[in-house]
């Protein structure tokens, strides 16, 4: 699989190869808080679904590369020193990915991937943070926290990478936003 994720206007392009680790919809408070802030930006569009979650496609860091638009990428953290950063394309305010800085994967916003190449949501994560879980799609696992299956998929990808944690240094940092 060779896919290119793009921002709304096409300036930022991130390529990835191989099968994604998984596709999930995160329902944690941090994702909802940060992504509602992004939705307030001109042109960003809807980021948090009607279920209260945000769809992500998890990709190994050793399988991603920036093709264009690096000067438009800006990282946002909910607070200084946060272990995660959410990255937007400032050219059109499109959320691009979430990164756990010490992690071996990127969580691409699924909406950045061409429609015909998106995986269906495999599971919801962190649904215990949702005020109303009744809006979740029946038949998709919806644990209150991360499951052993979720962690096993991440661990399996890390093992396949030889326990490496590639650095992603494409972006400018911005705290509290």
Buried (B, 14 or more C-beta within 10 A) or exposed (E): EEBBBBBBBBBBBBBBEBEBBBBBBBBBBBBBEBBEBBBEBEEBEEBBBEBBBBBBBBBBBBBBEBEBBBEBBBBBBBEEEBEBBBBBBBBBBBBBBBBBEEBBBBBBBBBBBEEEEBBEBBBBBBBEBBEEBEEBEEEBBBBBEBEEEBEEBBEEBBEBBEEEBBEBEBBEEBEEB
